[in-house]
């Protein structure tokens, strides 16, 4: 199988989209977000902001890649729900979760705002949204509610009663960097690029400098590493304990994206270091695939195989190969794809399985779940490699 190939990647994206497209629209509003392996729906009443916005990104981006009006229509359907149901106009806030289209959890998450910004960026680039107003509004809300100017990073969470949590994390900042880069790509407004650069430098240089050059997940209010946070919960969906190999390689992607737009001397070296160390520590030589988390001493603390870790890592490997011309990164790319093709891709029904144990067995038959998976990472990784191949040509 030729994985580093435009035709293969386009075809694979199409098979992922084909799993969702016939059943993604909820005629009562928004998208269906919970799917079993065969495409059957469950928990159709429950929706979450991250899945609502990520599916918009999937279809807005795909509408450009495939020049497909049906995908544009699906993206518009998601936009309507974002603006009419998730968005609470009176309080200028977003419902984090919804039950039967009514707000369930009104906690304000910077992580969620990141994907709102990303959704508007994809919609603007696809010319589904005609102006920058929503992008600027989202930026300003982040500035007012979450930005910590003293540290050049964002806080994470505001309770429904309006109290800012003391928790600080890299994950929301990583996705905000991603969103700012997407907003710049769509608008060419330097406001977004400047903020992306600031976040990237502060996380990948200053913060990583506190934790032996790798990026730790959790911090105190003054952005010192919090080594104990969720130590008893390494499988937490959004805030797992331990170094996350997939987040090291996602930062590789972001640093190389920045390097393409606004190159600085440190970016490629740090991108390589993050990828190389994560891959060396987390690759499972016996069963294949990258494990989910490892402790500061390098011991594995979560040996599960997550779909997104493999996908983000093959995109990072392709980008490193493009920038460095080192064949070992192409070998990593193909190794990750061979593993994913054998174990993660559902060749019967389409899309990817979400989660396998260390021996590559599924825990259940839930392919996608609200807030946990909508194949945003797999499609995005393929689109990123397609972009890299285009730059290579």
C-alpha positions in Angstrom: 0.0 0.0 0.0 1.4 3.4 -1.0 0.4 5.6 2.0 2.4 8.7 1.0 0.3 9.2 -2.1 -2.3 11.8 -3.0 -4.8 9.4 -4.6 -4.7 7.1 -1.6 -5.2 9.9 0.9 -8.1 11.4 -1.0 -9.7 8.0 -1.3 -9.3 7.3 2.4 -10.8 10.7 3.3 -13.7 9.9 1.2 -14.3 6.5 2.9 -14.3 8.3 6.3 -16.7 10.9 5.2 -18.9 8.2 3.6 -19.4 6.7 7.1 -20.8 9.9 8.5 -22.5 11.7 5.6 -25.7 9.6 5.3 -26.4 9.9 9.0 -24.6 12.9 10.4 -27.5 15.4 10.1 -29.9 15.4 13.0 -33.1 16.8 11.4 -34.2 18.2 14.8 -30.9 20.3 14.9 -27.2 19.9 14.8 -25.3 16.7 14.1 -25.6 13.1 15.4 -22.4 12.6 17.5 -22.7 9.0 18.9 -22.1 6.1 16.6 -21.6 2.3 16.9 -19.2 0.6 14.6 -21.8 -0.2 12.0 -23.1 3.4 12.0 -26.1 2.8 14.3 -26.8 5.8 16.5 -27.0 6.0 20.3 -27.6 8.8 22.8 -29.1 10.9 20.0 -30.3 13.5 22.6 -26.8 14.4 23.7 -24.5 16.9 22.0 -21.2 18.5 22.9 -19.6 21.7 21.7 -16.3 20.2 20.6 -17.9 17.5 18.4 -20.4 20.1 17.0 -17.6 22.3 15.9 -15.1 19.6 14.8 -17.7 18.1 12.4 -18.2 21.6 11.0 -14.4 21.7 10.3 -14.5 18.2 8.8 -17.2 19.2 6.2 -16.1 22.8 5.6 -12.6 21.6 4.8 -13.8 18.7 2.8 -16.1 21.0 0.7 -12.9 22.7 -0.5 -10.8 19.6 -1.0 -13.5 17.8 -2.9 -15.4 20.8 -4.3 -18.6 19.3 -2.9 -21.8 21.2 -2.4 -23.3 18.5 -0.2 -20.4 18.9 2.2 -21.0 22.7 2.2 -24.7 22.1 3.1 -23.7 19.9 6.0 -21.2 22.5 7.3 -23.9 25.2 7.0 -26.3 23.0 9.0 -23.7 22.7 11.8 -23.1 26.5 11.7 -26.8 27.1 12.2 -26.9 24.9 15.3 -23.7 26.5 16.7 -25.2 29.9 16.4 -28.8 29.2 17.3 -28.4 26.5 20.0 -24.9 26.2 21.5 -24.5 30.0 21.5 -26.5 31.7 24.3 -26.9 35.3 23.0 -28.1 36.9 26.2 -25.0 35.8 28.2 -22.6 35.7 25.2 -21.6 32.1 26.2 -21.6 28.6 24.7 -23.3 25.6 26.1 -20.6 23.0 26.6 -23.2 20.1 26.4 -26.8 19.9 25.3 -29.6 17.5 26.2 -32.5 17.5 23.7 -31.2 20.9 22.4 -31.3 22.5 25.9 -28.2 23.6 27.8 -26.9 20.9 30.1 -23.4 22.1 31.2 -22.7 25.8 30.9 -19.1 25.6 32.0 -17.0 27.8 29.7 -14.0 26.0 28.4 -11.2 27.6 26.5 -10.8 24.2 24.8 -14.3 24.6 23.4 -13.7 28.2 22.3 -10.6 27.0 20.4 -12.8 24.8 18.3 -15.4 27.5 17.8 -12.6 29.7 16.4 -11.4 26.8 14.3 -14.9 26.2 12.9 -15.3 29.8 11.9 -11.9 29.7 10.3 -12.8 26.7 8.2 -16.1 28.2 7.3 -14.5 31.5 6.3 -11.9 29.8 4.2 -14.7 27.8 2.5 -16.6 31.0 1.9 -19.6 29.7 3.9 -19.1 32.6 6.3 -18.6 35.8 4.5 -16.8 38.1 7.0 -14.5 38.0 10.0 -16.9 39.2 12.6 -17.4 35.9 14.3 -13.7 35.2 14.3 -12.9 38.5 15.9 -15.7 38.1 18.4 -14.4 34.7 19.5 -10.8 36.1 19.8 -12.1 39.0 21.9 -14.1 36.6 24.2 -11.0 34.5 24.7 -9.0 37.7 25.4 -11.5 38.9 28.0 -12.2 35.6 29.7 -9.2 33.4 29.5 -6.0 35.3 28.5 -3.3 35.5 31.1 -1.2 38.3 29.9 1.5 37.8 32.6 2.2 34.3 31.2 1.3 34.7 27.5 -1.1 31.7 27.7 -4.7 31.0 28.3 -6.5 29.8 31.4 -8.9 26.9 31.0 -12.3 27.0 32.6 -14.9 29.3 34.0 -17.7 27.8 36.1 -21.4 28.4 35.3 -21.4 30.9 38.2 -18.5 32.8 36.6 -15.5 31.7 38.7 -12.2 31.2 36.9 -10.7 27.8 37.8 -7.1 27.6 39.1 -6.3 24.8 36.7 -3.9 25.7 33.9 -3.2 23.2 31.1 -1.3 22.9 27.8 -4.1 21.1 25.9 -6.4 24.1 25.5 -3.4 26.3 24.6 -2.2 23.7 22.0 -5.6 23.8 20.3 -5.9 27.5 20.6 -2.5 27.7 18.8 -4.0 25.4 16.2 -7.1 27.6 15.9 -5.1 30.8 15.6 -3.0 29.3 12.8 -6.2 28.3 11.0 -7.7 31.8 11.5 -4.5 33.3 10.0 -4.6 30.8 7.1 -8.2 31.8 6.4 -7.9 35.6 6.9 -4.2 36.5 6.6 -4.8 38.7 9.7 -1.6 39.0 11.6 -3.5 39.3 14.9 -4.0 35.5 14.8 -0.5 34.7 13.7 1.1 36.8 16.4 -1.0 35.0 19.1 -0.2 31.6 17.6 3.5 32.4 17.7 3.3 33.6 21.3 1.5 30.5 22.5 3.9 28.2 20.7 7.0 29.8 22.0 5.7 29.9 25.6 4.6 26.2 25.6 7.3 24.6 23.4 10.3 26.6 24.8 9.5 28.2 28.2 7.1 25.6 29.6 8.9 22.6 28.1 12.1 24.0 29.5 10.7 23.3 33.0 10.0 19.7 32.2 13.2 18.3 30.5 12.2 19.5 27.0 9.0 17.6 26.8 5.5 19.2 27.1 3.7 18.5 30.4 0.0 18.7 30.6 -0.9 20.3 33.9 0.1 23.5 35.6 -0.5 25.6 38.7 -2.1 29.1 38.4 1.3 30.6 37.8 2.2 27.9 35.2 4.5 25.8 37.2 4.3 22.1 36.5 1.7 20.3 38.6 3.1 16.8 38.8 0.3 15.4 40.9 -2.8 16.6 39.0 -4.9 13.5 38.0 -2.1 11.2 38.9 -4.8 8.7 39.9 -6.6 9.2 36.6 -4.2 8.6 33.7 -7.1 7.8 31.4 -9.0 11.1 31.9 -10.4 12.1 28.5 -9.2 15.7 28.5 -6.7 15.9 31.3 -4.8 12.6 31.6 -1.7 12.4 33.8 1.6 11.8 32.3 3.4 12.9 29.1 1.2 12.4 26.1 3.1 11.2 23.0 0.2 12.4 20.8 0.5 15.9 22.2 4.3 16.0 21.6 3.7 15.1 18.0 0.8 17.5 17.6 3.2 20.3 18.7 5.6 19.0 16.1 2.9 19.7 13.5 2.1 23.2 14.9 5.7 24.2 15.1 6.3 23.1 11.5 3.2 25.0 10.4 4.5 28.1 12.1 7.9 27.5 10.4 6.3 27.4 7.0 4.6 30.8 7.7 7.0 32.7 10.0 10.2 30.7 10.3 12.4 31.0 13.4 15.6 29.1 14.0 14.4 27.1 17.0 11.2 25.6 15.5 12.5 22.7 13.5 14.9 21.5 16.2 12.2 21.5 18.9 9.7 19.9 16.5 12.2 17.1 15.8 13.1 16.6 19.5 9.4 16.3 20.5 8.7 13.8 17.8 11.8 11.7 18.2 11.6 11.4 22.0 7.8 10.7 22.0 8.2 8.0 19.2 11.2 6.4 20.8 9.6 6.1 24.2 6.0 5.3 23.2 6.3 3.0 20.2 5.1 -0.5 21.2 7.7 -2.8 19.5 5.7 -6.0 20.4 2.2 -5.0 19.3 2.7 -1.9 17.2 1.3 1.5 17.6 2.0 4.4 20.0 0.8 4.0 23.5 -1.1 6.8 25.2 0.9 8.1 28.1 4.2 7.8 29.9 5.5 8.9 33.3 8.3 11.4 33.8 10.7 8.5 34.3 9.7 7.1 30.9 7.6 4.2 32.2 4.3 3.7 30.4 1.3 4.7 32.5 -1.4 4.1 29.8 -0.8 1.5 27.2 -4.0 1.9 25.3 -3.9 2.8 21.6 -5.9 5.8 20.6 -6.8 6.6 17.0 -5.8 10.3 17.3 -2.3 9.6 18.5 -1.5 7.5 15.5 -3.1 10.0 13.1 -1.5 13.1 14.5 1.9 11.3 14.5 1.8 10.2 10.9 1.0 13.8 9.9 3.9 15.1 12.0 6.2 12.5 10.4 5.2 13.5 6.9 5.9 17.2 7.7 9.2 16.4 9.3 10.2 14.4 6.2 9.3 17.4 4.0 11.3 19.9 6.1 14.4 17.8 6.9 14.5 15.3 4.0 15.5 12.6 6.5 14.2 9.2 5.2 13.7 8.0 8.8 10.6 10.2 9.1 9.1 8.7 5.9 9.8 5.3 7.5 8.0 6.4 10.7 5.1 7.6 8.5 4.8 4.3 6.8 5.2 2.3 10.0 2.4 4.3 11.6 0.2 3.9 8.6 0.8 0.1 8.3 -0.2 -0.3 12.0 -3.3 1.9 11.6 -4.3 0.2 8.4 -4.2 -3.2 10.1 -5.7 -2.3 13.4 -7.4 1.2 13.5 -9.2 1.5 10.1 -12.6 -0.2 9.9 -12.4 -1.8 6.5 -16.0 -3.1 6.8 -18.0 -0.1 7.8 -15.6 2.8 7.3 -13.9 5.4 9.5 -11.4 4.5 12.3 -11.9 2.7 15.6 -11.5 5.0 18.6 -9.7 3.0 21.2 -7.9 -0.3 21.5 -6.0 -2.0 24.3 -2.3 -2.7 24.2 -2.9 -5.9 22.3 -5.1 -4.0 19.8 -8.4 -5.4 21.0 -11.5 -3.1 21.0 -13.1 -2.3 24.4 -16.5 -1.9 22.9 -18.4 -1.3 19.7 -18.6 2.5 20.1 -16.9 4.1 17.1 -17.5 7.7 17.9 -18.8 9.5 20.9 -19.7 13.2 21.6 -16.6 15.0 22.8 -14.4 12.0 22.2 -14.3 11.3 18.5 -15.8 12.4 15.1 -12.8 11.5 12.9 -11.6 15.1 13.0 -8.0 14.0 13.8 -7.9 11.4 11.0 -9.3 13.6 8.3 -7.2 16.6 9.5 -4.1 14.5 9.5 -4.8 13.3 5.9 -5.5 16.8 4.8 -2.2 18.0 6.3 -0.3 15.3 4.5 -2.0 16.3 1.3 -0.9 19.9 1.9 2.6 18.6 2.4 2.6 16.6 -0.8 1.4 19.7 -2.6 4.3 21.7 -1.2 6.6 18.8 -2.3 5.4 18.8 -5.8 
